[in-house]
Amino acid sequence: MRSILVTVMMLIVVAVIFVNVVTRDGGLQDAIEDQGNIAITRIQTLYDPNARLN
């Protein structure tokens, strides 16, 4: 019974860490989305010879 309680508590801690690190404002998700937008812009400039890269 004690090991089940420890397991459940560890899962709760992992869930809280995930929410705080990944989904908060300015977190990992925002950084990934920003890099994705930069990549999309760079790919689009490959098809537009008049566009300039940053």
Order of alpha helices (4+ residues) and beta strands (2+ residues): alpha-alpha
